[in-house]
């Protein structure tokens, strides 16, 4: 599926649920960031994921903190390493972004799973000081 076909299927909520796993979320964010600034890409990915989740009858699956944090990490990778010449190259050059547990380097699991994290972007909790 081409990038344009992928985004069209996501935005029209016709993408198969099995085709929208973690790597596909990263791909969508990457594609939006390639053509837009951070704020506009954020609006696009928020709208696309929320609408898609709602179309599946699972609106509670959207997580604002995970969405914003990954978008920031993808933007940083684009800045530091470039766009890879397309999704295949970018994903090859940035395999850490495809790791589902990446955000656990920054957030405790309980914070990421919280109702508040689903609704608003949360900054990572500061490390405990002894």
NUPA-453448 format. One record per atom (N, C-alpha, C): residue number from 1; atom name; x, y, z. Coordinates in Angstrom, 2 decimals. Layout:
<rovexs>
{n = NUM; atom = CA; X = X; Y = Y; Z = Z}
...
</rovexs>
This chain:
<rovexs>
{n = 1; atom = N; X = 0.86; Y = -1.18; Z = 0.00}
{n = 1; atom = CA; X = 0.00; Y = 0.00; Z = 0.00}
{n = 1; atom = C; X = 0.91; Y = 1.24; Z = 0.00}
{n = 2; atom = N; X = 0.65; Y = 2.15; Z = -0.91}
{n = 2; atom = CA; X = 1.45; Y = 3.37; Z = -0.98}
{n = 2; atom = C; X = 1.14; Y = 4.24; Z = 0.24}
{n = 3; atom = N; X = 1.98; Y = 5.24; Z = 0.47}
{n = 3; atom = CA; X = 1.75; Y = 6.16; Z = 1.58}
{n = 3; atom = C; X = 0.42; Y = 6.89; Z = 1.43}
{n = 4; atom = N; X = 0.12; Y = 7.34; Z = 0.22}
{n = 4; atom = CA; X = -1.15; Y = 8.04; Z = -0.01}
{n = 4; atom = C; X = -2.35; Y = 7.13; Z = 0.22}
{n = 5; atom = N; X = -2.26; Y = 5.89; Z = -0.24}
{n = 5; atom = CA; X = -3.34; Y = 4.93; Z = -0.02}
{n = 5; atom = C; X = -3.51; Y = 4.62; Z = 1.46}
{n = 6; atom = N; X = -2.39; Y = 4.49; Z = 2.16}
{n = 6; atom = CA; X = -2.42; Y = 4.22; Z = 3.59}
{n = 6; atom = C; X = -3.12; Y = 5.35; Z = 4.34}
{n = 7; atom = N; X = -2.70; Y = 6.60; Z = 4.10}
{n = 7; atom = CA; X = -3.33; Y = 7.73; Z = 4.80}
{n = 7; atom = C; X = -4.80; Y = 7.88; Z = 4.41}
{n = 8; atom = N; X = -5.12; Y = 7.65; Z = 3.15}
{n = 8; atom = CA; X = -6.51; Y = 7.75; Z = 2.71}
{n = 8; atom = C; X = -7.37; Y = 6.70; Z = 3.43}
{n = 9; atom = N; X = -6.86; Y = 5.49; Z = 3.56}
{n = 9; atom = CA; X = -7.60; Y = 4.43; Z = 4.25}
{n = 9; atom = C; X = -7.74; Y = 4.74; Z = 5.74}
{n = 10; atom = N; X = -6.68; Y = 5.28; Z = 6.34}
{n = 10; atom = CA; X = -6.77; Y = 5.66; Z = 7.75}
{n = 10; atom = C; X = -7.79; Y = 6.78; Z = 7.94}
{n = 11; atom = N; X = -7.69; Y = 7.82; Z = 7.15}
{n = 11; atom = CA; X = -8.56; Y = 8.98; Z = 7.31}
{n = 11; atom = C; X = -10.01; Y = 8.69; Z = 6.96}
{n = 12; atom = N; X = -10.25; Y = 7.72; Z = 6.08}
{n = 12; atom = CA; X = -11.63; Y = 7.35; Z = 5.74}
{n = 12; atom = C; X = -12.13; Y = 6.21; Z = 6.63}
{n = 13; atom = N; X = -11.28; Y = 5.79; Z = 7.57}
{n = 13; atom = CA; X = -11.63; Y = 4.73; Z = 8.53}
{n = 13; atom = C; X = -11.95; Y = 3.41; Z = 7.83}
{n = 14; atom = N; X = -11.28; Y = 3.16; Z = 6.71}
{n = 14; atom = CA; X = -11.47; Y = 1.90; Z = 5.99}
{n = 14; atom = C; X = -10.27; Y = 0.97; Z = 6.14}
{n = 15; atom = N; X = -9.24; Y = 1.42; Z = 6.82}
{n = 15; atom = CA; X = -8.06; Y = 0.60; Z = 7.07}
{n = 15; atom = C; X = -8.44; Y = -0.54; Z = 8.00}
{n = 16; atom = N; X = -8.00; Y = -1.72; Z = 7.67}
{n = 16; atom = CA; X = -8.28; Y = -2.88; Z = 8.51}
{n = 16; atom = C; X = -7.63; Y = -2.68; Z = 9.89}
{n = 17; atom = N; X = -8.33; Y = -3.11; Z = 10.93}
{n = 17; atom = CA; X = -7.79; Y = -2.96; Z = 12.28}
{n = 17; atom = C; X = -6.46; Y = -3.69; Z = 12.41}
{n = 18; atom = N; X = -6.32; Y = -4.83; Z = 11.77}
{n = 18; atom = CA; X = -5.07; Y = -5.57; Z = 11.85}
{n = 18; atom = C; X = -3.92; Y = -4.85; Z = 11.15}
{n = 19; atom = N; X = -4.24; Y = -3.88; Z = 10.29}
{n = 19; atom = CA; X = -3.23; Y = -3.10; Z = 9.58}
{n = 19; atom = C; X = -2.88; Y = -1.80; Z = 10.28}
{n = 20; atom = N; X = -3.42; Y = -1.60; Z = 11.50}
{n = 20; atom = CA; X = -3.12; Y = -0.35; Z = 12.21}
{n = 20; atom = C; X = -2.54; Y = -0.63; Z = 13.59}
{n = 21; atom = N; X = -1.47; Y = -1.40; Z = 13.58}
{n = 21; atom = CA; X = -0.72; Y = -1.67; Z = 14.80}
{n = 21; atom = C; X = 0.24; Y = -0.52; Z = 15.09}
{n = 22; atom = N; X = 1.16; Y = -0.77; Z = 15.99}
{n = 22; atom = CA; X = 2.08; Y = 0.27; Z = 16.43}
{n = 22; atom = C; X = 2.89; Y = 0.86; Z = 15.26}
{n = 23; atom = N; X = 3.47; Y = 0.01; Z = 14.43}
{n = 23; atom = CA; X = 4.28; Y = 0.51; Z = 13.32}
{n = 23; atom = C; X = 3.46; Y = 1.39; Z = 12.38}
{n = 24; atom = N; X = 2.20; Y = 1.07; Z = 12.19}
{n = 24; atom = CA; X = 1.35; Y = 1.88; Z = 11.33}
{n = 24; atom = C; X = 1.05; Y = 3.24; Z = 11.97}
{n = 25; atom = N; X = 0.92; Y = 3.28; Z = 13.28}
{n = 25; atom = CA; X = 0.75; Y = 4.57; Z = 13.98}
{n = 25; atom = C; X = 2.00; Y = 5.44; Z = 13.75}
{n = 26; atom = N; X = 3.17; Y = 4.83; Z = 13.88}
{n = 26; atom = CA; X = 4.42; Y = 5.56; Z = 13.66}
{n = 26; atom = C; X = 4.50; Y = 6.02; Z = 12.21}
{n = 27; atom = N; X = 4.10; Y = 5.17; Z = 11.28}
{n = 27; atom = CA; X = 4.12; Y = 5.53; Z = 9.86}
{n = 27; atom = C; X = 3.22; Y = 6.73; Z = 9.60}
{n = 28; atom = N; X = 2.02; Y = 6.73; Z = 10.14}
{n = 28; atom = CA; X = 1.10; Y = 7.86; Z = 9.94}
{n = 28; atom = C; X = 1.71; Y = 9.15; Z = 10.48}
{n = 29; atom = N; X = 2.26; Y = 9.09; Z = 11.68}
{n = 29; atom = CA; X = 2.87; Y = 10.28; Z = 12.28}
{n = 29; atom = C; X = 4.03; Y = 10.78; Z = 11.42}
{n = 30; atom = N; X = 4.85; Y = 9.86; Z = 10.97}
{n = 30; atom = CA; X = 5.97; Y = 10.20; Z = 10.09}
{n = 30; atom = C; X = 5.48; Y = 10.89; Z = 8.82}
{n = 31; atom = N; X = 4.45; Y = 10.33; Z = 8.20}
{n = 31; atom = CA; X = 3.94; Y = 10.91; Z = 6.95}
{n = 31; atom = C; X = 3.36; Y = 12.30; Z = 7.17}
{n = 32; atom = N; X = 2.67; Y = 12.50; Z = 8.27}
{n = 32; atom = CA; X = 2.14; Y = 13.84; Z = 8.57}
{n = 32; atom = C; X = 3.28; Y = 14.83; Z = 8.83}
{n = 33; atom = N; X = 4.31; Y = 14.39; Z = 9.55}
{n = 33; atom = CA; X = 5.43; Y = 15.28; Z = 9.85}
{n = 33; atom = C; X = 6.26; Y = 15.62; Z = 8.63}
{n = 34; atom = N; X = 6.29; Y = 14.75; Z = 7.64}
{n = 34; atom = CA; X = 7.06; Y = 15.02; Z = 6.42}
{n = 34; atom = C; X = 6.52; Y = 16.21; Z = 5.66}
{n = 35; atom = N; X = 5.22; Y = 16.48; Z = 5.80}
{n = 35; atom = CA; X = 4.61; Y = 17.55; Z = 5.01}
{n = 35; atom = C; X = 4.09; Y = 18.71; Z = 5.85}
{n = 36; atom = N; X = 4.18; Y = 18.59; Z = 7.18}
{n = 36; atom = CA; X = 3.62; Y = 19.62; Z = 8.06}
{n = 36; atom = C; X = 4.56; Y = 19.89; Z = 9.22}
{n = 37; atom = N; X = 4.36; Y = 21.04; Z = 9.82}
{n = 37; atom = CA; X = 5.06; Y = 21.33; Z = 11.07}
{n = 37; atom = C; X = 4.46; Y = 20.49; Z = 12.19}
{n = 38; atom = N; X = 5.08; Y = 20.56; Z = 13.36}
{n = 38; atom = CA; X = 4.66; Y = 19.73; Z = 14.48}
{n = 38; atom = C; X = 3.20; Y = 19.97; Z = 14.86}
{n = 39; atom = N; X = 2.80; Y = 21.22; Z = 15.01}
{n = 39; atom = CA; X = 1.44; Y = 21.52; Z = 15.46}
{n = 39; atom = C; X = 0.40; Y = 21.00; Z = 14.48}
{n = 40; atom = N; X = 0.61; Y = 21.22; Z = 13.19}
{n = 40; atom = CA; X = -0.35; Y = 20.75; Z = 12.19}
{n = 40; atom = C; X = -0.35; Y = 19.22; Z = 12.12}
{n = 41; atom = N; X = 0.82; Y = 18.60; Z = 12.18}
{n = 41; atom = CA; X = 0.89; Y = 17.14; Z = 12.17}
{n = 41; atom = C; X = 0.18; Y = 16.56; Z = 13.39}
{n = 42; atom = N; X = 0.32; Y = 17.23; Z = 14.53}
{n = 42; atom = CA; X = -0.36; Y = 16.77; Z = 15.74}
{n = 42; atom = C; X = -1.87; Y = 16.82; Z = 15.56}
{n = 43; atom = N; X = -2.38; Y = 17.89; Z = 15.01}
{n = 43; atom = CA; X = -3.82; Y = 17.97; Z = 14.76}
{n = 43; atom = C; X = -4.28; Y = 16.86; Z = 13.83}
{n = 44; atom = N; X = -3.52; Y = 16.60; Z = 12.80}
{n = 44; atom = CA; X = -3.89; Y = 15.57; Z = 11.83}
{n = 44; atom = C; X = -3.89; Y = 14.18; Z = 12.46}
{n = 45; atom = N; X = -2.83; Y = 13.84; Z = 13.19}
{n = 45; atom = CA; X = -2.75; Y = 12.50; Z = 13.77}
{n = 45; atom = C; X = -3.79; Y = 12.33; Z = 14.88}
{n = 46; atom = N; X = -4.02; Y = 13.36; Z = 15.67}
{n = 46; atom = CA; X = -5.06; Y = 13.29; Z = 16.71}
{n = 46; atom = C; X = -6.41; Y = 13.00; Z = 16.07}
{n = 47; atom = N; X = -6.74; Y = 13.77; Z = 15.07}
{n = 47; atom = CA; X = -8.04; Y = 13.60; Z = 14.40}
{n = 47; atom = C; X = -8.17; Y = 12.24; Z = 13.75}
{n = 48; atom = N; X = -7.11; Y = 11.80; Z = 13.08}
{n = 48; atom = CA; X = -7.17; Y = 10.51; Z = 12.37}
{n = 48; atom = C; X = -7.31; Y = 9.35; Z = 13.35}
{n = 49; atom = N; X = -6.51; Y = 9.35; Z = 14.41}
{n = 49; atom = CA; X = -6.57; Y = 8.22; Z = 15.35}
{n = 49; atom = C; X = -7.89; Y = 8.23; Z = 16.11}
{n = 50; atom = N; X = -8.33; Y = 9.40; Z = 16.55}
{n = 50; atom = CA; X = -9.60; Y = 9.47; Z = 17.28}
{n = 50; atom = C; X = -10.77; Y = 8.98; Z = 16.42}
{n = 51; atom = N; X = -10.82; Y = 9.46; Z = 15.18}
{n = 51; atom = CA; X = -11.91; Y = 9.05; Z = 14.28}
{n = 51; atom = C; X = -11.83; Y = 7.55; Z = 13.99}
{n = 52; atom = N; X = -10.63; Y = 7.07; Z = 13.77}
{n = 52; atom = CA; X = -10.46; Y = 5.65; Z = 13.47}
{n = 52; atom = C; X = -10.90; Y = 4.79; Z = 14.66}
{n = 53; atom = N; X = -10.45; Y = 5.15; Z = 15.85}
{n = 53; atom = CA; X = -10.83; Y = 4.39; Z = 17.06}
{n = 53; atom = C; X = -12.34; Y = 4.43; Z = 17.26}
{n = 54; atom = N; X = -12.94; Y = 5.59; Z = 17.05}
{n = 54; atom = CA; X = -14.40; Y = 5.70; Z = 17.19}
{n = 54; atom = C; X = -15.11; Y = 4.84; Z = 16.16}
{n = 55; atom = N; X = -14.57; Y = 4.75; Z = 14.95}
{n = 55; atom = CA; X = -15.21; Y = 3.95; Z = 13.91}
{n = 55; atom = C; X = -15.19; Y = 2.46; Z = 14.26}
{n = 56; atom = N; X = -14.23; Y = 2.07; Z = 15.09}
{n = 56; atom = CA; X = -14.14; Y = 0.68; Z = 15.54}
{n = 56; atom = C; X = -14.96; Y = 0.44; Z = 16.80}
{n = 57; atom = N; X = -15.60; Y = 1.51; Z = 17.29}
{n = 57; atom = CA; X = -16.36; Y = 1.40; Z = 18.53}
{n = 57; atom = C; X = -15.47; Y = 1.36; Z = 19.76}
{n = 58; atom = N; X = -14.24; Y = 1.89; Z = 19.63}
{n = 58; atom = CA; X = -13.27; Y = 1.85; Z = 20.72}
{n = 58; atom = C; X = -12.66; Y = 3.22; Z = 20.96}
{n = 59; atom = N; X = -13.48; Y = 4.25; Z = 21.19}
{n = 59; atom = CA; X = -12.92; Y = 5.60; Z = 21.34}
{n = 59; atom = C; X = -12.00; Y = 5.75; Z = 22.55}
{n = 60; atom = N; X = -12.13; Y = 4.89; Z = 23.53}
{n = 60; atom = CA; X = -11.30; Y = 4.96; Z = 24.73}
{n = 60; atom = C; X = -9.87; Y = 4.47; Z = 24.49}
{n = 61; atom = N; X = -9.58; Y = 3.95; Z = 23.32}
{n = 61; atom = CA; X = -8.22; Y = 3.46; Z = 23.04}
{n = 61; atom = C; X = -7.25; Y = 4.59; Z = 22.72}
{n = 62; atom = N; X = -7.77; Y = 5.77; Z = 22.36}
{n = 62; atom = CA; X = -6.89; Y = 6.90; Z = 22.05}
{n = 62; atom = C; X = -6.17; Y = 7.35; Z = 23.32}
{n = 63; atom = N; X = -4.86; Y = 7.62; Z = 23.21}
{n = 63; atom = CA; X = -4.08; Y = 8.08; Z = 24.35}
{n = 63; atom = C; X = -3.29; Y = 9.32; Z = 23.91}
{n = 64; atom = N; X = -3.68; Y = 10.47; Z = 24.47}
{n = 64; atom = CA; X = -3.05; Y = 11.73; Z = 24.10}
{n = 64; atom = C; X = -1.55; Y = 11.76; Z = 24.44}
{n = 65; atom = N; X = -1.20; Y = 11.25; Z = 25.60}
{n = 65; atom = CA; X = 0.21; Y = 11.28; Z = 26.00}
{n = 65; atom = C; X = 1.07; Y = 10.45; Z = 25.07}
{n = 66; atom = N; X = 0.63; Y = 9.26; Z = 24.75}
{n = 66; atom = CA; X = 1.40; Y = 8.41; Z = 23.84}
{n = 66; atom = C; X = 1.50; Y = 9.05; Z = 22.46}
{n = 67; atom = N; X = 0.42; Y = 9.62; Z = 21.98}
{n = 67; atom = CA; X = 0.42; Y = 10.26; Z = 20.65}
{n = 67; atom = C; X = 1.40; Y = 11.42; Z = 20.59}
{n = 68; atom = N; X = 1.33; Y = 12.33; Z = 21.54}
{n = 68; atom = CA; X = 2.20; Y = 13.51; Z = 21.53}
{n = 68; atom = C; X = 3.67; Y = 13.10; Z = 21.74}
{n = 69; atom = N; X = 3.91; Y = 12.20; Z = 22.67}
{n = 69; atom = CA; X = 5.29; Y = 11.80; Z = 22.96}
{n = 69; atom = C; X = 5.93; Y = 11.13; Z = 21.74}
{n = 70; atom = N; X = 5.21; Y = 10.21; Z = 21.10}
{n = 70; atom = CA; X = 5.78; Y = 9.57; Z = 19.91}
{n = 70; atom = C; X = 5.97; Y = 10.57; Z = 18.77}
{n = 71; atom = N; X = 5.03; Y = 11.49; Z = 18.61}
{n = 71; atom = CA; X = 5.18; Y = 12.48; Z = 17.55}
{n = 71; atom = C; X = 6.45; Y = 13.30; Z = 17.78}
{n = 72; atom = N; X = 6.70; Y = 13.66; Z = 19.04}
{n = 72; atom = CA; X = 7.92; Y = 14.42; Z = 19.37}
{n = 72; atom = C; X = 9.18; Y = 13.60; Z = 19.08}
{n = 73; atom = N; X = 9.15; Y = 12.32; Z = 19.43}
{n = 73; atom = CA; X = 10.31; Y = 11.46; Z = 19.16}
{n = 73; atom = C; X = 10.54; Y = 11.27; Z = 17.66}
{n = 74; atom = N; X = 9.47; Y = 11.14; Z = 16.90}
{n = 74; atom = CA; X = 9.57; Y = 10.99; Z = 15.44}
{n = 74; atom = C; X = 10.11; Y = 12.29; Z = 14.83}
{n = 75; atom = N; X = 9.63; Y = 13.43; Z = 15.33}
{n = 75; atom = CA; X = 10.12; Y = 14.72; Z = 14.84}
{n = 75; atom = C; X = 11.61; Y = 14.87; Z = 15.12}
{n = 76; atom = N; X = 12.02; Y = 14.47; Z = 16.31}
{n = 76; atom = CA; X = 13.44; Y = 14.53; Z = 16.66}
{n = 76; atom = C; X = 14.27; Y = 13.65; Z = 15.73}
{n = 77; atom = N; X = 13.79; Y = 12.44; Z = 15.46}
{n = 77; atom = CA; X = 14.51; Y = 11.54; Z = 14.55}
{n = 77; atom = C; X = 14.61; Y = 12.13; Z = 13.15}
{n = 78; atom = N; X = 13.53; Y = 12.76; Z = 12.68}
{n = 78; atom = CA; X = 13.56; Y = 13.41; Z = 11.37}
{n = 78; atom = C; X = 14.62; Y = 14.51; Z = 11.34}
{n = 79; atom = N; X = 14.68; Y = 15.27; Z = 12.39}
{n = 79; atom = CA; X = 15.65; Y = 16.36; Z = 12.47}
{n = 79; atom = C; X = 17.08; Y = 15.83; Z = 12.53}
{n = 80; atom = N; X = 17.29; Y = 14.81; Z = 13.34}
{n = 80; atom = CA; X = 18.65; Y = 14.29; Z = 13.55}
{n = 80; atom = C; X = 19.15; Y = 13.42; Z = 12.40}
{n = 81; atom = N; X = 18.27; Y = 12.60; Z = 11.81}
{n = 81; atom = CA; X = 18.73; Y = 11.62; Z = 10.82}
{n = 81; atom = C; X = 18.10; Y = 11.78; Z = 9.45}
{n = 82; atom = N; X = 17.18; Y = 12.70; Z = 9.29}
{n = 82; atom = CA; X = 16.53; Y = 12.89; Z = 8.01}
{n = 82; atom = C; X = 15.36; Y = 11.94; Z = 7.81}
{n = 83; atom = N; X = 14.72; Y = 12.05; Z = 6.66}
{n = 83; atom = CA; X = 13.49; Y = 11.29; Z = 6.43}
{n = 83; atom = C; X = 13.72; Y = 9.91; Z = 5.84}
{n = 84; atom = N; X = 14.97; Y = 9.54; Z = 5.64}
{n = 84; atom = CA; X = 15.29; Y = 8.20; Z = 5.16}
{n = 84; atom = C; X = 14.91; Y = 7.96; Z = 3.71}
{n = 85; atom = N; X = 14.46; Y = 9.01; Z = 3.02}
{n = 85; atom = CA; X = 14.05; Y = 8.85; Z = 1.64}
{n = 85; atom = C; X = 12.68; Y = 8.23; Z = 1.48}
{n = 86; atom = N; X = 11.97; Y = 8.04; Z = 2.56}
{n = 86; atom = CA; X = 10.64; Y = 7.42; Z = 2.55}
{n = 86; atom = C; X = 10.47; Y = 6.55; Z = 3.78}
{n = 87; atom = N; X = 9.26; Y = 6.03; Z = 3.96}
{n = 87; atom = CA; X = 8.94; Y = 5.26; Z = 5.15}
{n = 87; atom = C; X = 9.87; Y = 4.06; Z = 5.35}
{n = 88; atom = N; X = 10.17; Y = 3.33; Z = 4.28}
{n = 88; atom = CA; X = 11.01; Y = 2.14; Z = 4.42}
{n = 88; atom = C; X = 12.38; Y = 2.52; Z = 4.98}
{n = 89; atom = N; X = 12.99; Y = 3.55; Z = 4.43}
{n = 89; atom = CA; X = 14.30; Y = 3.99; Z = 4.91}
{n = 89; atom = C; X = 14.24; Y = 4.58; Z = 6.31}
{n = 90; atom = N; X = 13.22; Y = 5.36; Z = 6.58}
{n = 90; atom = CA; X = 13.08; Y = 5.97; Z = 7.91}
{n = 90; atom = C; X = 12.90; Y = 4.89; Z = 8.97}
{n = 91; atom = N; X = 12.05; Y = 3.92; Z = 8.71}
{n = 91; atom = CA; X = 11.82; Y = 2.86; Z = 9.70}
{n = 91; atom = C; X = 13.08; Y = 2.01; Z = 9.89}
{n = 92; atom = N; X = 13.82; Y = 1.79; Z = 8.83}
{n = 92; atom = CA; X = 15.08; Y = 1.05; Z = 8.92}
{n = 92; atom = C; X = 16.11; Y = 1.82; Z = 9.76}
{n = 93; atom = N; X = 16.15; Y = 3.14; Z = 9.58}
{n = 93; atom = CA; X = 17.13; Y = 3.97; Z = 10.27}
{n = 93; atom = C; X = 16.75; Y = 4.29; Z = 11.71}
{n = 94; atom = N; X = 15.50; Y = 4.04; Z = 12.08}
{n = 94; atom = CA; X = 15.01; Y = 4.40; Z = 13.41}
{n = 94; atom = C; X = 14.23; Y = 3.25; Z = 14.05}
{n = 95; atom = N; X = 14.85; Y = 2.09; Z = 14.17}
{n = 95; atom = CA; X = 14.11; Y = 0.93; Z = 14.68}
{n = 95; atom = C; X = 13.59; Y = 1.10; Z = 16.10}
{n = 96; atom = N; X = 14.22; Y = 1.95; Z = 16.90}
{n = 96; atom = CA; X = 13.76; Y = 2.17; Z = 18.26}
{n = 96; atom = C; X = 12.34; Y = 2.73; Z = 18.30}
{n = 97; atom = N; X = 11.95; Y = 3.47; Z = 17.27}
{n = 97; atom = CA; X = 10.60; Y = 4.03; Z = 17.23}
{n = 97; atom = C; X = 9.54; Y = 2.96; Z = 17.03}
{n = 98; atom = N; X = 9.94; Y = 1.80; Z = 16.56}
{n = 98; atom = CA; X = 9.00; Y = 0.71; Z = 16.33}
{n = 98; atom = C; X = 8.85; Y = -0.21; Z = 17.55}
{n = 99; atom = N; X = 9.59; Y = 0.10; Z = 18.60}
{n = 99; atom = CA; X = 9.50; Y = -0.67; Z = 19.84}
{n = 99; atom = C; X = 8.33; Y = -0.15; Z = 20.66}
{n = 100; atom = N; X = 7.38; Y = -1.00; Z = 20.93}
{n = 100; atom = CA; X = 6.18; Y = -0.59; Z = 21.67}
{n = 100; atom = C; X = 6.50; Y = -0.08; Z = 23.07}
{n = 101; atom = N; X = 7.57; Y = -0.54; Z = 23.68}
{n = 101; atom = CA; X = 7.89; Y = -0.13; Z = 25.04}
{n = 101; atom = C; X = 8.82; Y = 1.07; Z = 25.13}
{n = 102; atom = N; X = 9.07; Y = 1.74; Z = 24.01}
{n = 102; atom = CA; X = 10.00; Y = 2.86; Z = 24.00}
{n = 102; atom = C; X = 9.67; Y = 3.92; Z = 25.05}
{n = 103; atom = N; X = 8.42; Y = 4.25; Z = 25.21}
{n = 103; atom = CA; X = 8.05; Y = 5.32; Z = 26.14}
{n = 103; atom = C; X = 8.28; Y = 4.94; Z = 27.60}
{n = 104; atom = N; X = 8.48; Y = 3.67; Z = 27.86}
{n = 104; atom = CA; X = 8.75; Y = 3.24; Z = 29.24}
{n = 104; atom = C; X = 10.13; Y = 3.73; Z = 29.71}
{n = 105; atom = N; X = 10.95; Y = 4.20; Z = 28.78}
{n = 105; atom = CA; X = 12.22; Y = 4.85; Z = 29.15}
{n = 105; atom = C; X = 11.97; Y = 6.21; Z = 29.79}
{n = 106; atom = N; X = 10.78; Y = 6.77; Z = 29.54}
{n = 106; atom = CA; X = 10.46; Y = 8.11; Z = 29.99}
{n = 106; atom = C; X = 9.31; Y = 8.17; Z = 31.00}
{n = 107; atom = N; X = 8.43; Y = 7.20; Z = 30.91}
{n = 107; atom = CA; X = 7.20; Y = 7.18; Z = 31.70}
{n = 107; atom = C; X = 7.03; Y = 5.86; Z = 32.45}
{n = 108; atom = N; X = 6.51; Y = 5.91; Z = 33.67}
{n = 108; atom = CA; X = 6.09; Y = 4.66; Z = 34.30}
{n = 108; atom = C; X = 4.84; Y = 4.14; Z = 33.59}
{n = 109; atom = N; X = 4.71; Y = 2.82; Z = 33.49}
{n = 109; atom = CA; X = 3.56; Y = 2.22; Z = 32.81}
{n = 109; atom = C; X = 2.23; Y = 2.71; Z = 33.39}
{n = 110; atom = N; X = 2.17; Y = 2.82; Z = 34.70}
{n = 110; atom = CA; X = 0.92; Y = 3.24; Z = 35.35}
{n = 110; atom = C; X = 0.53; Y = 4.65; Z = 34.90}
{n = 111; atom = N; X = 1.49; Y = 5.52; Z = 34.68}
{n = 111; atom = CA; X = 1.19; Y = 6.87; Z = 34.20}
{n = 111; atom = C; X = 0.66; Y = 6.83; Z = 32.76}
{n = 112; atom = N; X = 1.30; Y = 6.05; Z = 31.90}
{n = 112; atom = CA; X = 0.85; Y = 5.95; Z = 30.51}
{n = 112; atom = C; X = -0.54; Y = 5.35; Z = 30.39}
{n = 113; atom = N; X = -0.88; Y = 4.46; Z = 31.30}
{n = 113; atom = CA; X = -2.19; Y = 3.79; Z = 31.25}
{n = 113; atom = C; X = -3.29; Y = 4.57; Z = 31.96}
{n = 114; atom = N; X = -2.96; Y = 5.68; Z = 32.56}
{n = 114; atom = CA; X = -3.95; Y = 6.42; Z = 33.35}
{n = 114; atom = C; X = -5.00; Y = 7.09; Z = 32.46}
{n = 115; atom = N; X = -6.17; Y = 7.29; Z = 33.05}
{n = 115; atom = CA; X = -7.23; Y = 8.00; Z = 32.33}
{n = 115; atom = C; X = -6.80; Y = 9.41; Z = 31.97}
{n = 116; atom = N; X = -6.04; Y = 10.05; Z = 32.86}
{n = 116; atom = CA; X = -5.58; Y = 11.40; Z = 32.59}
{n = 116; atom = C; X = -4.66; Y = 11.43; Z = 31.37}
{n = 117; atom = N; X = -3.75; Y = 10.44; Z = 31.25}
{n = 117; atom = CA; X = -2.84; Y = 10.37; Z = 30.10}
{n = 117; atom = C; X = -3.60; Y = 10.17; Z = 28.80}
{n = 118; atom = N; X = -4.73; Y = 9.51; Z = 28.87}
{n = 118; atom = CA; X = -5.55; Y = 9.31; Z = 27.66}
{n = 118; atom = C; X = -6.17; Y = 10.63; Z = 27.21}
{n = 119; atom = N; X = -6.48; Y = 11.49; Z = 28.16}
{n = 119; atom = CA; X = -7.20; Y = 12.73; Z = 27.84}
{n = 119; atom = C; X = -6.30; Y = 13.91; Z = 27.53}
{n = 120; atom = N; X = -5.17; Y = 14.03; Z = 28.26}
{n = 120; atom = CA; X = -4.28; Y = 15.18; Z = 28.07}
{n = 120; atom = C; X = -2.84; Y = 14.71; Z = 28.03}
{n = 121; atom = N; X = -1.99; Y = 15.50; Z = 27.42}
{n = 121; atom = CA; X = -0.57; Y = 15.16; Z = 27.38}
{n = 121; atom = C; X = 0.04; Y = 15.39; Z = 28.76}
{n = 122; atom = N; X = 0.70; Y = 14.37; Z = 29.27}
{n = 122; atom = CA; X = 1.39; Y = 14.45; Z = 30.55}
{n = 122; atom = C; X = 2.90; Y = 14.44; Z = 30.32}
{n = 123; atom = N; X = 3.59; Y = 15.30; Z = 31.02}
{n = 123; atom = CA; X = 5.05; Y = 15.24; Z = 31.01}
{n = 123; atom = C; X = 5.47; Y = 14.02; Z = 31.81}
{n = 124; atom = N; X = 6.62; Y = 13.45; Z = 31.50}
{n = 124; atom = CA; X = 7.08; Y = 12.30; Z = 32.30}
{n = 124; atom = C; X = 7.29; Y = 12.72; Z = 33.75}
{n = 125; atom = N; X = 7.03; Y = 11.81; Z = 34.65}
{n = 125; atom = CA; X = 7.29; Y = 12.08; Z = 36.06}
{n = 125; atom = C; X = 8.79; Y = 12.14; Z = 36.28}
{n = 126; atom = N; X = 9.19; Y = 13.05; Z = 37.14}
{n = 126; atom = CA; X = 10.61; Y = 13.16; Z = 37.48}
{n = 126; atom = C; X = 11.05; Y = 11.91; Z = 38.22}
{n = 127; atom = N; X = 12.30; Y = 11.56; Z = 38.05}
{n = 127; atom = CA; X = 12.83; Y = 10.38; Z = 38.75}
{n = 127; atom = C; X = 12.79; Y = 10.64; Z = 40.25}
{n = 128; atom = N; X = 12.57; Y = 9.56; Z = 40.99}
{n = 128; atom = CA; X = 12.55; Y = 9.64; Z = 42.45}
{n = 128; atom = C; X = 13.96; Y = 9.99; Z = 42.94}
{n = 129; atom = N; X = 14.03; Y = 10.92; Z = 43.88}
{n = 129; atom = CA; X = 15.32; Y = 11.31; Z = 44.46}
{n = 129; atom = C; X = 15.42; Y = 10.67; Z = 45.84}
{n = 130; atom = N; X = 16.55; Y = 10.00; Z = 46.12}
{n = 130; atom = CA; X = 16.69; Y = 9.35; Z = 47.43}
{n = 130; atom = C; X = 17.27; Y = 10.29; Z = 48.44}
</rovexs>
